[in-house]
Amino acid sequence: MKHDKAMKLFQYQKDKWVTYGDIVNSLKAVGADKCKILLLHTGITFGLPARELKRRDIAAILYDAITELGVETLCFPTFTFSFPNGEDYNVGQSRTRMGMINEYARKLPEAVRTMDPLMSFCVIGKEKGLANTKGTKSLGEGSFFDNLHHAEDVKIAFLGANIGDCFTYQHYVEERLRVPYRYDKEFTGKIINQEGSEKEETYTLYVKYRDVIPYTPPEFEEMLVKQGYLKKAELGNSLVSCFSEKDAYRETELRIRENVNYFLAEPYDTKPLVKEYSYGNVTTVQ
């Protein structure tokens, strides 16, 4: 549904608002409309939401703004990390904590969600086959990330989300390169499919050793902008940014190959590599 471009959504200064038109224009300014497949990380950090709008209203309006881009296929992270949190994974009902836009998209009747009980995605649009994952790796071969990597004309956008906080794609590259500061860990639980059938499954996540501290250095994003790979636009109190999957993969791989500790706060081998995993309230790739 299209809305009035002047609709006020977020107040970020006394007399300044982010409008519906601003959302659409900012996404177009960073080139998020120039692709066939768009993966979106989202956050509501632009300012104070308009008082007359409920949370669901805001999510629906922002989703409408995204659809105005005319991209054939939209993808949203709907991670639950169900098994690491000691929970079963219900494909149709397990909520995601990846933001209210993502949760709104997940519940749309046209959305197809992956069976992954750790790092699920929902896909809307032409290339629903992206949701057909193979094997039981949440990262690496057969995963949604792997499907995305082998697709054509893919971009990754951050709408009110910080790249340093949610560049999950980096972990896919790390798994492909088999970096020495992560290892395969198995998690077991039940998956309930759309028809209600249950099945016990074991999925593998490429987790970090206990004392390893992940870190995305600011200069990585600065380099991407300087080289023209990443486009950014200010929007209220936040930003919108976008780059191609090919650029994201290549530049991430290059940094790791040049310096295996590039995406760490300190060298991985400064402390013993202890296989200890913290269960409960898991929301990111630990």
C-alpha positions in Angstrom: 0.0 0.0 0.0 1.3 3.5 -0.9 1.0 6.3 1.6 1.2 10.0 1.6 4.8 11.0 1.1 4.4 13.7 3.8 3.2 11.3 6.5 5.1 12.0 9.6 6.6 8.9 11.2 9.5 9.8 13.5 10.4 13.0 15.3 14.1 13.5 15.7 14.3 17.2 16.6 11.7 19.7 17.9 10.2 20.5 14.5 11.9 17.9 12.3 10.3 14.6 11.2 11.2 11.6 9.2 8.4 11.1 6.7 7.2 8.2 4.7 8.7 9.8 1.6 12.0 10.2 3.4 12.2 6.4 4.0 11.5 5.6 0.4 13.9 8.2 -0.9 16.7 7.2 1.4 16.5 3.6 0.4 16.6 4.6 -3.3 19.5 7.0 -2.6 21.6 4.1 -1.4 20.6 2.0 -4.4 18.5 -0.5 -2.5 16.0 -0.5 -5.4 18.7 -1.5 -8.0 18.7 -5.3 -7.5 16.6 -8.3 -7.9 17.1 -9.7 -4.4 17.3 -7.5 -1.3 18.3 -8.7 2.2 17.3 -6.2 4.9 18.5 -5.7 8.4 16.2 -3.3 10.2 15.9 -1.1 13.3 13.6 1.6 14.5 16.2 4.2 15.5 15.2 7.3 13.5 13.5 9.2 16.3 10.4 9.1 18.4 7.5 7.4 16.7 4.4 9.5 16.0 2.1 9.1 19.0 -1.0 8.2 17.0 0.7 5.2 15.4 0.8 1.8 17.1 3.8 -0.5 16.8 2.1 -2.7 14.2 1.1 0.4 12.2 4.7 1.6 12.1 5.9 -1.9 11.0 3.3 -2.1 8.3 4.0 1.4 7.0 7.8 0.8 6.9 7.2 -2.5 5.1 5.1 -0.7 2.5 7.9 1.8 2.0 10.3 -1.1 1.3 7.9 -2.6 -1.2 7.8 0.7 -3.1 11.3 -0.1 -4.2 9.9 -2.6 -6.6 12.5 -5.3 -5.8 11.4 -8.7 -7.0 12.5 -10.6 -3.9 12.7 -9.4 -0.3 14.5 -11.3 2.5 14.5 -10.6 6.2 16.4 -12.3 9.0 14.0 -14.0 11.4 16.6 -15.6 13.7 15.3 -17.3 16.9 18.4 -19.3 18.0 15.7 -21.7 19.4 17.9 -24.7 20.2 20.7 -22.7 21.9 17.9 -21.1 24.0 16.6 -24.5 25.0 13.4 -24.1 22.9 11.7 -26.0 20.0 11.4 -24.2 16.7 8.0 -23.7 15.2 8.4 -22.5 11.6 5.0 -20.8 11.6 4.9 -19.4 15.1 8.3 -18.9 16.6 8.8 -15.1 17.0 12.0 -13.4 16.0 13.7 -10.7 18.0 15.3 -9.2 14.9 13.0 -6.2 14.9 9.3 -5.5 14.5 9.6 -5.0 10.7 11.1 -8.5 10.4 8.4 -10.0 12.6 5.7 -8.2 10.6 7.2 -9.6 7.4 7.5 -13.1 8.8 3.8 -13.2 9.6 2.6 -12.2 6.1 0.8 -15.0 4.3 3.0 -14.7 1.3 6.2 -15.1 3.3 8.1 -18.4 3.1 10.4 -19.2 6.1 13.4 -21.4 6.2 13.4 -24.5 8.5 16.6 -23.4 10.3 15.9 -23.5 14.1 18.9 -21.2 14.7 19.1 -18.6 11.9 15.9 -18.6 9.9 15.0 -16.1 7.2 11.7 -15.3 5.5 11.5 -14.7 1.8 8.8 -12.8 0.0 8.5 -12.5 -3.8 9.8 -14.2 -6.9 12.8 -16.2 -5.7 11.1 -18.2 -2.9 13.5 -21.0 -3.6 16.1 -19.2 -1.5 14.3 -20.6 1.5 15.0 -24.1 0.4 18.1 -24.8 2.5 20.0 -28.1 2.4 21.7 -29.9 5.2 21.9 -28.8 8.8 24.4 -26.0 8.8 23.1 -22.5 9.8 26.3 -21.0 8.2 28.2 -22.4 5.3 27.3 -24.8 2.6 23.6 -25.4 2.1 22.5 -22.5 4.3 20.4 -19.6 3.4 23.6 -17.5 3.2 25.0 -20.0 0.7 21.9 -19.8 -1.4 22.1 -16.0 -1.4 25.8 -16.1 -2.3 25.1 -18.1 -5.4 22.1 -16.0 -6.5 22.4 -13.2 -9.0 22.0 -9.4 -8.4 21.8 -9.4 -4.6 22.1 -6.5 -2.3 22.2 -6.2 1.5 20.6 -3.1 3.1 20.6 -1.7 6.6 17.5 0.4 7.4 18.1 2.1 10.8 20.5 -0.7 11.7 24.2 -0.5 12.3 26.5 -2.6 10.2 28.9 -3.1 13.1 26.0 -4.7 15.1 24.3 -6.9 12.6 26.6 -7.7 9.7 25.8 -11.4 10.2 26.9 -12.2 6.6 30.5 -11.9 7.9 30.1 -15.1 9.8 29.2 -16.9 6.6 32.5 -15.8 5.1 34.3 -16.9 8.3 32.8 -20.3 8.0 33.7 -20.6 4.3 37.3 -19.8 5.2 37.2 -22.0 8.3 38.8 -19.3 10.5 40.7 -20.7 13.5 38.8 -18.7 16.2 35.5 -20.5 15.6 34.4 -24.2 15.7 31.4 -26.3 14.8 29.0 -26.8 17.6 25.9 -29.0 17.4 22.5 -28.1 18.9 19.5 -30.5 19.2 15.8 -29.9 19.5 12.5 -30.3 17.8 11.3 -28.6 14.6 7.6 -28.1 14.1 6.8 -27.6 10.4 3.8 -25.6 8.9 1.6 -28.7 9.1 2.3 -29.2 12.7 4.5 -32.3 12.4 7.4 -32.6 14.8 10.9 -34.0 14.2 14.0 -34.0 16.3 17.0 -32.5 14.5 20.6 -31.5 15.1 21.9 -28.3 13.6 25.4 -26.9 13.5 26.5 -23.4 14.2 30.0 -22.0 13.7 30.5 -20.5 17.1 33.5 -18.6 18.6 35.8 -20.0 21.3 34.8 -18.7 24.8 37.3 -15.8 25.1 37.3 -14.6 21.5 35.8 -11.1 21.1 34.2 -10.4 17.7 34.7 -6.8 16.5 33.9 -5.0 13.3 36.5 -2.1 13.0 35.1 1.3 11.9 37.7 1.4 9.2 36.1 -1.5 7.5 32.9 0.5 6.9 35.0 3.6 6.1 36.9 1.7 3.4 33.7 0.4 1.9 32.4 3.9 1.6 35.6 5.4 0.3 35.9 2.7 -2.4 32.3 3.3 -3.5 31.1 -0.2 -2.4 28.8 1.0 0.4 26.3 3.9 0.0 25.0 5.7 3.0 22.3 8.2 3.7 21.4 10.0 6.9 17.8 9.5 8.1 16.7 11.3 11.2 18.8 10.1 14.1 20.0 7.1 12.1 21.3 5.9 8.7 20.4 3.8 5.7 23.1 1.9 3.9 23.5 -0.7 1.2 26.0 -2.7 -0.7 26.1 -5.6 -3.1 26.5 -9.2 -1.8 29.4 -9.7 -4.1 31.3 -6.7 -2.7 30.4 -7.7 0.9 31.8 -11.2 0.4 34.9 -10.2 -1.5 36.0 -7.4 0.8 35.3 -9.5 3.9 37.2 -12.4 2.6 40.1 -10.2 1.6 40.5 -8.6 5.0 40.5 -12.0 6.7 43.0 -13.5 4.3 45.3 -10.5 4.9 44.8 -10.6 8.7 43.0 -13.4 10.3 42.4 -11.2 13.4 40.8 -8.4 11.4 37.3 -8.9 12.8 38.5 -9.5 16.4 39.1 -7.1 19.3 42.4 -8.9 20.0 44.3 -11.8 18.4 42.5 -15.1 18.8 45.6 -16.9 20.1 46.3 -14.5 23.0 44.2 -16.8 25.3 43.5 -20.5 25.4 40.9 -21.7 22.9 38.2 -23.0 25.2 35.1 -24.7 23.9 32.5 -23.3 26.3 29.1 -22.1 25.1 26.6 -19.9 27.1 23.0 -21.1 26.7 19.9 -18.9 27.1 18.9 -15.5 25.8 21.0 -16.0 22.6 20.3 -13.4 20.0 23.5 -13.3 17.9 26.1 -15.7 16.6 28.2 -16.3 19.7 
